[in-house]
Amino acid sequence: MLSSSSTAVKNLPLKRRLCFLLKLVGFVSSVLIFCEFLIYYVVIFQCRWPNVKGGAHVAEKETSASILKAIVLADTHLLGEIKGHCLDKLRREWQMERSFQTALWLLQPDIVFILGDVFDEGKWSSPQAWAEDVRRFQKMFKHSVFTELVVIAGNHDIGFHYEMTTYKVNRFEKVFNFTSGKLITRKGINFVLVNSVAMEGDGCAVCRTSEAKLVALSHKLNCSQQKPNHSNKRCSDVEKLPPSEPILLQHYPLYRKSDAECTGEDSAPPEEKNIPFKEKYDVLSQEASQKLLWWFQPRLILSGHTHSACEVLHAGKIPEISVPSFSWRNRNNPSFIMGSITPTDFSLQKCFLPFESRVFTIYCAAGALLVILVLAHVQLLTPPFYFAQRLISKHKAV
């Protein structure tokens, strides 16, 4: 009887240590699960699809059937084998994968547009590196058959104009079924996909082909909208499309001097806003921009490339939204655009992803608390309760 009691006393510290260790493991696991998984649900759950003007006057069933729910993101910049460190790749790709998959599950979009610079090293990657990058992309951005994914070429995918070759363009088109001047019509809404890298205007082979397709598509759209300057004879043999003013999707923004007029928490930093943009590098040239506006008279333009948000009004009536980067490598506060679109109207809403600085703060706070708990457990640090109790006892003794 006495021996069993002494054994229990000896085993008590060991049991306490094991219990404390299990608590620490549970605490660390909870922090990791929240910061690396649950936080995406908590943040994206707060995002709501915007209401389209006039939607309240339409029956609810008809509204849900006629409104196209679109997510627009840009500049994922999946790191390659040359510049990408393995840990950096692992971290950034996990963040983007969790954000994308969570958004699909919570928001259930009809279509997702990625506005170029999907890869970081597509402009110079070897066939083997390209295949590996594509494999990783398809894993990260996998989607159900109920959601369509449309990807547009950017300068990091096929190279800047001086790096762009037919081979690079063709391999991108083969994987993503992308062609400049391609029209996508969903629920009576016309989307025009533009290879903005090919809008150089110097008559290169890729540029000529791209512009010819855009001109032909412009004619078809204008005939479908029955523009006054198109006679019946010119449009008699043209295939008719839904008479909806198109939405342009491209990587480069249309020409603007700088980001000086851009506002919002995800616009360019103050020290960068007044830096002049270089034509054909930061933005399209003035000539190419005027061509696109004249050809299509779009009701909305969506672009990427700058990694920062901006809203510009062209010709006093055509809005362009520059979508910020989707990668935490480029921003502390990535986001994507949620659009509720009909053939005659649209409404956009921004959905911010978890701020990396806040995640880092949570980890630092959890780490500090962990250190305090360990020190208190090994009695190198007096817990506040016992410290206060000791002060009270001393005061009573006096």
Legacy VTK file of the C-alpha trace (Angstrom):
# vtk DataFile Version 3.0
C-alpha trace
ASCII
DATASET POLYDATA
POINTS 398 float
0.000 0.000 0.000
2.774 2.410 0.983
4.861 1.488 -2.073
1.969 2.177 -4.439
1.467 5.616 -2.858
5.138 6.495 -3.240
5.031 5.375 -6.882
2.078 7.652 -7.554
3.921 10.575 -6.011
7.015 9.885 -8.154
4.950 9.642 -11.326
3.033 12.861 -10.691
5.714 15.242 -12.073
6.058 13.105 -15.208
2.300 13.179 -15.769
2.273 16.913 -15.311
5.089 17.329 -17.813
3.295 15.167 -20.371
0.069 17.067 -19.806
1.874 20.385 -20.246
3.584 19.115 -23.395
0.235 18.046 -24.861
-1.201 21.465 -24.082
1.720 23.142 -25.854
1.287 20.892 -28.893
-2.434 21.688 -28.933
-1.764 25.413 -28.646
0.827 25.428 -31.451
-1.394 23.241 -33.671
-4.372 25.541 -33.121
-2.354 28.616 -34.103
-1.015 26.894 -37.226
-4.441 25.617 -38.303
-5.971 29.057 -37.839
-3.196 31.025 -39.602
-2.687 28.571 -42.464
-6.215 27.324 -43.082
-9.141 28.768 -41.126
-8.177 32.423 -41.561
-8.991 32.254 -45.274
-12.529 31.124 -44.477
-12.945 33.792 -41.794
-11.826 36.594 -44.141
-13.432 35.526 -47.432
-16.712 34.615 -45.701
-17.192 38.358 -45.136
-17.153 39.080 -48.890
-20.522 39.446 -50.624
-21.533 39.545 -54.268
-22.511 43.107 -55.220
-26.048 43.896 -56.314
-26.628 44.979 -59.895
-28.596 48.188 -60.357
-32.197 47.452 -61.120
-31.871 43.924 -59.782
-34.542 44.602 -57.181
-37.115 45.128 -59.945
-36.528 41.652 -61.359
-37.861 38.433 -59.918
-35.351 36.667 -57.692
-35.174 33.493 -59.816
-34.763 35.480 -63.002
-32.051 37.631 -61.399
-29.925 34.700 -60.265
-30.270 33.093 -63.678
-29.379 36.204 -65.683
-26.511 37.551 -63.538
-23.034 36.215 -64.273
-20.897 35.933 -61.142
-17.267 36.532 -62.090
-14.071 36.615 -60.050
-11.148 38.576 -61.518
-7.578 38.305 -60.261
-4.164 39.104 -61.687
-0.401 38.640 -61.419
-0.062 35.379 -59.512
3.622 35.170 -60.552
4.254 31.511 -59.756
7.986 31.369 -59.074
10.208 29.360 -61.401
13.350 27.268 -61.027
15.793 30.161 -61.590
14.686 32.941 -59.244
12.357 31.044 -56.944
13.627 29.769 -53.597
11.926 26.524 -52.552
10.649 27.913 -49.232
9.391 31.095 -50.877
7.591 29.058 -53.541
6.061 26.757 -50.940
4.777 29.644 -48.830
3.364 31.798 -51.652
1.770 28.934 -53.529
0.114 27.614 -50.372
-1.335 31.079 -49.673
-2.708 31.470 -53.204
-4.039 27.911 -53.362
-5.878 28.219 -50.046
-7.294 31.629 -51.030
-8.472 30.432 -54.431
-9.966 27.157 -53.244
-11.690 28.862 -50.301
-13.126 31.545 -52.599
-14.470 28.899 -54.979
-16.084 26.966 -52.131
-17.644 29.972 -50.386
-18.550 32.205 -53.344
-19.402 29.675 -56.096
-18.512 31.906 -59.094
-19.624 31.064 -62.625
-16.316 32.130 -64.165
-12.831 33.193 -63.040
-10.544 35.457 -65.080
-6.779 35.665 -64.456
-5.361 38.766 -66.157
-1.864 37.619 -67.027
1.549 37.078 -65.454
0.426 33.692 -64.235
4.076 32.622 -64.167
7.134 34.596 -63.163
9.623 32.973 -65.555
7.485 31.934 -68.528
9.377 34.420 -70.670
12.586 32.366 -70.448
11.678 28.972 -68.948
12.800 25.763 -70.691
10.201 23.229 -71.906
10.824 21.095 -68.803
10.521 24.073 -66.421
7.403 25.262 -68.268
5.755 21.844 -67.904
6.534 21.809 -64.164
5.161 25.332 -63.693
1.976 24.397 -65.552
1.559 21.283 -63.384
1.807 23.376 -60.205
-0.605 25.962 -61.575
-3.196 23.323 -62.432
-2.928 21.892 -58.918
-3.312 25.279 -57.231
-6.134 26.557 -59.425
-8.093 23.359 -59.933
-11.826 23.927 -60.212
-15.059 22.066 -60.736
-16.876 21.743 -64.044
-19.373 24.313 -62.780
-16.721 27.071 -62.763
-14.916 28.190 -65.918
-11.319 29.420 -65.749
-10.086 31.903 -68.372
-6.405 32.898 -68.410
-4.911 35.823 -70.359
-1.265 36.172 -71.400
1.051 38.623 -69.651
4.607 39.751 -70.333
6.037 37.296 -67.777
4.191 34.443 -69.528
5.357 35.080 -73.087
7.985 37.808 -72.640
7.984 41.527 -73.282
7.592 42.428 -76.933
11.330 42.124 -77.645
11.333 38.653 -75.994
8.007 37.409 -77.365
8.219 34.622 -79.948
5.658 32.561 -81.804
6.856 29.498 -79.885
6.170 31.100 -76.471
2.786 32.416 -77.592
1.782 29.033 -79.032
2.735 27.053 -75.928
0.732 29.454 -73.752
-2.261 29.219 -76.092
-2.007 25.429 -76.132
-2.242 25.161 -72.337
-4.813 27.890 -71.684
-6.752 27.933 -74.954
-6.053 31.650 -75.192
-6.020 33.650 -78.415
-5.795 37.402 -78.700
-8.999 38.685 -80.210
-10.962 35.765 -78.820
-14.549 36.418 -77.828
-16.195 34.684 -74.883
-19.941 35.128 -74.575
-21.623 33.979 -71.370
-25.260 34.737 -70.460
-25.418 37.268 -73.296
-22.297 39.118 -72.059
-19.391 39.664 -74.467
-15.834 39.454 -73.138
-12.937 40.313 -75.458
-9.558 38.786 -74.595
-6.592 40.931 -75.660
-2.909 39.974 -75.863
-1.719 43.432 -74.845
1.946 42.436 -75.296
1.201 42.156 -79.029
-0.191 45.713 -79.216
3.272 47.136 -79.991
2.203 48.532 -83.361
5.469 47.702 -85.157
4.006 45.137 -87.546
5.666 42.062 -86.034
4.158 38.706 -87.082
2.375 38.098 -83.766
1.244 41.745 -83.653
-0.216 41.636 -87.180
-2.146 38.444 -86.475
-3.431 39.744 -83.155
-4.562 43.095 -84.534
-6.260 41.464 -87.541
-8.326 39.270 -85.210
-9.253 42.253 -83.055
-10.350 44.293 -86.093
-12.489 41.413 -87.392
-14.060 40.928 -83.977
-14.689 44.657 -83.676
-16.572 44.633 -86.972
-18.658 41.662 -85.845
-19.535 43.271 -82.503
-20.377 46.627 -84.075
-22.632 44.955 -86.629
-24.373 43.043 -83.836
-25.027 46.297 -82.013
-26.304 47.832 -85.266
-24.037 50.852 -85.169
-25.247 53.677 -87.428
-21.919 53.858 -89.267
-22.228 50.228 -90.417
-24.486 49.827 -93.438
-26.690 46.764 -93.816
-24.624 45.718 -96.818
-21.391 45.550 -94.806
-23.091 43.585 -92.033
-25.292 41.343 -94.131
-22.972 38.326 -94.015
-21.668 38.881 -90.485
-22.530 36.416 -87.733
-24.698 38.188 -85.200
-23.600 38.255 -81.548
-25.553 39.303 -78.451
-25.986 43.108 -78.690
-24.136 43.711 -75.434
-21.338 46.260 -75.232
-18.125 44.267 -74.645
-15.874 44.069 -71.602
-12.139 44.144 -72.419
-9.807 41.842 -70.489
-6.061 42.392 -70.843
-2.799 42.437 -68.924
-1.390 45.915 -69.638
-3.508 48.904 -68.602
-4.489 51.456 -71.207
-2.286 54.515 -71.346
-2.177 56.768 -68.296
0.615 59.072 -67.175
1.072 57.532 -63.723
-0.819 56.259 -60.695
-0.981 59.761 -59.202
-4.783 59.869 -59.332
-5.255 56.356 -57.917
-6.727 56.071 -54.431
-7.524 53.356 -51.928
-5.598 51.264 -49.429
-4.345 48.918 -52.156
-3.244 51.624 -54.585
0.458 52.222 -55.242
2.610 53.444 -52.320
2.905 57.270 -52.103
6.565 57.198 -53.179
5.628 55.375 -56.413
2.440 57.161 -57.427
4.087 60.080 -59.226
6.640 58.024 -61.149
5.785 58.450 -64.872
4.721 55.284 -66.684
6.703 54.141 -69.697
4.611 53.427 -72.789
4.733 49.835 -74.085
6.325 48.752 -70.803
4.181 49.896 -67.860
1.103 50.728 -69.927
-0.019 50.451 -73.550
0.985 53.218 -75.897
-1.414 56.079 -76.501
-1.932 54.861 -80.071
-2.750 51.278 -79.037
-5.073 52.526 -76.300
-6.989 54.715 -78.730
-7.297 51.812 -81.163
-8.888 49.541 -78.575
-11.277 52.250 -77.419
-12.242 53.110 -80.983
-12.607 49.485 -82.142
-14.745 48.235 -79.268
-16.230 51.154 -77.308
-16.182 48.870 -74.240
-18.350 49.457 -71.207
-15.604 48.206 -68.872
-11.877 47.430 -69.065
-10.137 45.114 -66.602
-6.329 44.993 -66.492
-3.431 44.003 -64.242
0.365 44.376 -64.521
0.968 47.261 -62.064
0.348 45.061 -58.965
-1.661 47.947 -57.470
-5.292 48.997 -57.658
-6.483 51.928 -59.729
-9.676 53.186 -61.320
-9.459 55.374 -64.417
-12.165 56.895 -66.606
-11.295 56.968 -70.323
-12.979 59.451 -72.662
-14.985 60.577 -69.659
-17.229 57.489 -69.653
-15.336 54.176 -69.972
-14.084 52.848 -66.627
-10.898 50.822 -66.351
-10.118 48.849 -63.201
-6.513 47.814 -62.579
-6.629 44.653 -60.464
-3.841 44.345 -57.842
-1.582 41.310 -57.555
-2.999 38.115 -56.050
0.400 37.166 -54.579
1.646 38.059 -51.089
5.109 38.277 -52.611
4.018 41.490 -54.315
1.604 42.913 -51.728
0.839 42.798 -48.023
-2.878 43.009 -48.851
-3.752 41.005 -51.987
-7.334 41.001 -53.237
-9.567 40.001 -56.103
-12.588 41.552 -57.807
-16.079 40.114 -57.518
-18.353 41.145 -60.363
-22.098 40.721 -60.818
-22.596 41.261 -64.550
-25.601 41.371 -66.879
-25.760 42.174 -70.612
-26.562 45.809 -69.800
-25.026 46.506 -66.405
-22.375 45.450 -63.911
-21.415 45.971 -60.283
-17.978 45.310 -58.803
-16.824 44.627 -55.261
-13.318 44.043 -53.920
-12.585 41.096 -51.649
-9.420 41.464 -49.579
-7.421 38.432 -48.512
-5.712 38.063 -45.104
-3.095 40.736 -44.506
0.282 39.067 -44.152
1.328 41.573 -41.484
-1.636 40.493 -39.348
-0.777 36.811 -39.753
2.799 37.625 -38.740
1.503 39.532 -35.696
-0.568 36.529 -34.628
2.487 34.276 -34.909
4.629 36.717 -32.883
1.995 37.050 -30.159
1.551 33.273 -30.019
5.336 32.804 -29.846
5.677 35.302 -27.007
2.845 33.627 -25.075
4.461 30.240 -25.661
7.765 31.460 -24.187
5.981 32.889 -21.130
4.112 29.632 -20.545
7.291 27.552 -20.792
9.226 29.846 -18.445
6.370 29.837 -15.948
6.141 26.056 -16.106
9.827 25.561 -15.305
9.448 28.210 -12.568
11.921 30.619 -14.163
9.096 33.119 -14.398
6.603 33.681 -11.572
3.008 33.568 -12.832
1.080 36.821 -12.152
-1.344 35.085 -9.746
1.409 33.792 -7.471
3.304 37.073 -7.727
0.217 38.984 -6.527
-0.435 36.418 -3.803
3.132 36.814 -2.529
2.802 40.605 -2.408
-0.448 40.340 -0.414
1.083 37.931 2.113
4.071 40.238 2.657
1.761 43.206 3.186
-0.242 41.286 5.813
2.948 40.284 7.624
3.969 43.929 7.919
LINES 1 399
398 0 1 2 3 4 5 6 7 8 9 10 11 12 13 14 15 16 17 18 19 20 21 22 23 24 25 26 27 28 29 30 31 32 33 34 35 36 37 38 39 40 41 42 43 44 45 46 47 48 49 50 51 52 53 54 55 56 57 58 59 60 61 62 63 64 65 66 67 68 69 70 71 72 73 74 75 76 77 78 79 80 81 82 83 84 85 86 87 88 89 90 91 92 93 94 95 96 97 98 99 100 101 102 103 104 105 106 107 108 109 110 111 112 113 114 115 116 117 118 119 120 121 122 123 124 125 126 127 128 129 130 131 132 133 134 135 136 137 138 139 140 141 142 143 144 145 146 147 148 149 150 151 152 153 154 155 156 157 158 159 160 161 162 163 164 165 166 167 168 169 170 171 172 173 174 175 176 177 178 179 180 181 182 183 184 185 186 187 188 189 190 191 192 193 194 195 196 197 198 199 200 201 202 203 204 205 206 207 208 209 210 211 212 213 214 215 216 217 218 219 220 221 222 223 224 225 226 227 228 229 230 231 232 233 234 235 236 237 238 239 240 241 242 243 244 245 246 247 248 249 250 251 252 253 254 255 256 257 258 259 260 261 262 263 264 265 266 267 268 269 270 271 272 273 274 275 276 277 278 279 280 281 282 283 284 285 286 287 288 289 290 291 292 293 294 295 296 297 298 299 300 301 302 303 304 305 306 307 308 309 310 311 312 313 314 315 316 317 318 319 320 321 322 323 324 325 326 327 328 329 330 331 332 333 334 335 336 337 338 339 340 341 342 343 344 345 346 347 348 349 350 351 352 353 354 355 356 357 358 359 360 361 362 363 364 365 366 367 368 369 370 371 372 373 374 375 376 377 378 379 380 381 382 383 384 385 386 387 388 389 390 391 392 393 394 395 396 397
